[in-house]
């Protein structure tokens, strides 16, 4: 079990729910570059679906869809699956920064704090998927130490599966 409030020392972290959909949607709509390279479309329905969807065979209690706040402002959202694909792993299903905070190392700080916490609770690796054609995402995850171990086709979209040993 992940203790959400321990994912960051610098930012307030809270579980997101349907009451937060509008603020999440606003954050997502402010990132048009991300949506150029994915089949997803920022909509209320997409956000609600993202909050609930888990990989096949994964119980919803292992999913943490969280927001990172600077004071009262939502600056990032992250989707974490605890114990996927194995008990020793955590899977980052989605991470997005508010556009005005991008390029300032805040995203890397958040990712490193999350990784530090996950390591402290016994996780050995984190995994994620990167849209291969998105240069911003590819660069971000590479600079944060994620190593691509496989390329897959997901409904016509080339996806890079990557992992970082904690």
C-alpha positions in Angstrom: 0.0 0.0 0.0 1.3 3.4 -1.0 1.0 6.3 1.5 0.2 9.1 -0.9 1.2 11.9 1.4 4.7 10.5 1.5 5.3 10.6 -2.3 6.8 14.2 -2.0 8.4 16.3 0.6 8.2 19.5 -1.4 4.6 19.3 -2.7 1.3 18.4 -1.1 0.1 15.1 -2.7 -3.5 14.0 -2.6 -5.6 11.3 -4.2 -7.7 12.7 -7.1 -11.3 11.8 -7.6 -14.2 12.9 -9.8 -14.5 16.2 -7.9 -11.0 17.0 -9.3 -11.8 16.2 -13.0 -12.1 19.9 -14.1 -8.7 20.9 -12.6 -7.1 17.8 -14.1 -8.8 18.5 -17.5 -7.5 22.1 -17.5 -4.0 20.8 -16.8 -4.2 18.3 -19.6 -5.7 20.7 -22.1 -2.7 23.0 -21.4 -0.4 20.4 -22.8 -1.2 20.1 -26.5 2.2 18.7 -27.4 1.5 15.5 -25.4 -1.8 14.9 -27.3 -0.1 15.3 -30.7 1.6 11.9 -30.1 -1.2 9.8 -28.6 -4.6 8.5 -29.4 -6.0 10.0 -26.2 -8.0 13.2 -26.3 -8.3 15.5 -23.2 -11.9 15.2 -22.1 -13.9 14.7 -18.9 -14.6 11.2 -20.0 -10.9 10.4 -20.7 -9.9 11.8 -17.3 -12.5 9.7 -15.5 -11.5 6.7 -17.5 -7.8 7.2 -16.7 -8.6 7.5 -13.0 -10.3 4.1 -13.0 -8.5 2.0 -15.6 -6.1 -0.6 -14.5 -4.1 -3.3 -16.4 -5.9 -6.6 -16.8 -5.9 -8.6 -13.6 -4.9 -5.6 -11.4 -7.3 -4.8 -8.5 -8.4 -1.1 -8.4 -7.1 -0.8 -4.8 -3.5 -0.9 -6.2 -4.1 2.2 -8.4 -3.2 5.7 -7.1 -4.2 8.6 -9.3 -2.7 11.6 -7.4 -2.2 15.3 -7.8 0.8 17.3 -6.7 0.0 20.8 -5.4 2.1 23.9 -4.9 0.1 25.7 -2.3 -3.5 25.4 -3.7 -2.4 25.0 -7.4 -2.5 21.6 -9.1 0.9 21.4 -10.9 1.1 17.7 -11.8 -0.8 14.5 -11.9 0.5 11.0 -11.7 -1.0 7.5 -12.0 0.8 4.8 -10.1 0.0 1.1 -10.0 1.5 -0.6 -7.0 3.0 -4.0 -7.6 2.7 -4.1 -11.3 3.8 -6.1 -13.3 5.3 -7.9 -10.2 5.2 -7.2 -6.5 8.6 -5.6 -6.6 7.6 -3.1 -9.3 5.6 0.1 -9.5 4.2 1.3 -12.8 3.8 5.0 -13.7 0.8 4.9 -16.1 0.6 8.7 -16.6 2.5 11.8 -15.5 1.8 15.3 -16.7 3.1 18.7 -15.5 1.2 21.9 -15.8 2.8 23.6 -18.9 4.1 26.6 -17.0 6.1 24.4 -14.7 7.8 22.3 -17.5 11.4 22.8 -18.2 12.2 23.9 -14.7 13.3 20.5 -13.3 10.2 20.3 -11.1 9.0 17.2 -13.0 12.3 15.5 -12.4 12.2 16.5 -8.7 8.7 15.0 -8.4 9.7 11.8 -10.2 12.9 11.4 -8.0 10.9 11.9 -4.8 8.3 9.3 -5.9 11.1 6.9 -6.7 12.8 7.5 -3.4 9.6 6.7 -1.5 8.9 3.6 -3.7 12.4 2.4 -3.0 11.8 3.0 0.8 8.8 0.7 0.7 10.7 -2.1 -1.1 10.1 -1.5 -4.8 13.0 -2.5 -6.9 12.0 -0.9 -10.2 9.6 1.5 -11.8 8.2 0.9 -15.3 6.3 3.1 -17.7 5.4 3.4 -21.4 6.5 6.3 -23.6 4.9 7.4 -26.8 7.9 6.8 -29.2 7.1 9.7 -31.5 6.9 12.3 -28.6 10.3 13.8 -28.4 9.5 15.7 -25.1 8.4 12.6 -23.3 11.3 10.5 -24.7 13.8 13.1 -23.6 12.3 13.5 -20.1 12.2 9.9 -19.2 15.7 9.2 -20.7 17.2 12.1 -18.7 15.6 10.7 -15.6 17.3 7.3 -16.1 14.6 5.2 -17.7 16.0 2.5 -20.1 13.9 1.3 -23.0 13.7 -2.5 -23.0 11.0 -3.1 -25.6 9.0 -1.4 -28.4 5.4 -2.5 -28.9 2.6 -1.5 -31.2 -0.5 -0.3 -29.3 -3.3 0.1 -31.7 -1.0 1.6 -34.4 1.0 3.7 -32.0 4.6 2.8 -31.3 5.2 2.6 -27.6 8.5 2.3 -25.8 8.4 0.3 -22.6 11.0 1.5 -20.1 12.3 0.7 -16.7 14.5 2.2 -14.0 16.2 0.2 -11.3 15.6 1.9 -8.0 
